[in-house]
Amino acid sequence: MAQGKPYIPEHERRSRERDGKIRLPYRHLLDVDDPHYYAISVHLEKMRRAGIQIDQAAADSATKLIHWEAERHE
């Protein structure tokens, strides 16, 4: 299995280079400086794919869950 950087399709790489920024999903609902931002975003994406509407309440619930899980594993 390949290791290192994840594969980014050419069109996405060009778009990122052109924009000069990294896209942060759900940045309007979450604190992007949260150390668990990525895990929370993944959880929200799973919720969205399951048909759950992603709003501030869903983001707050996901944040609490991920922080709770992180505390349990420390």
Summary of the structure (lengths in Angstrom):
residues: 74
radius of gyration: 14.6
end to end distance: 28.9
largest distance: 40.7
contacts: 144
relative contact order: 0.12
helix: 54%
strand: 0%
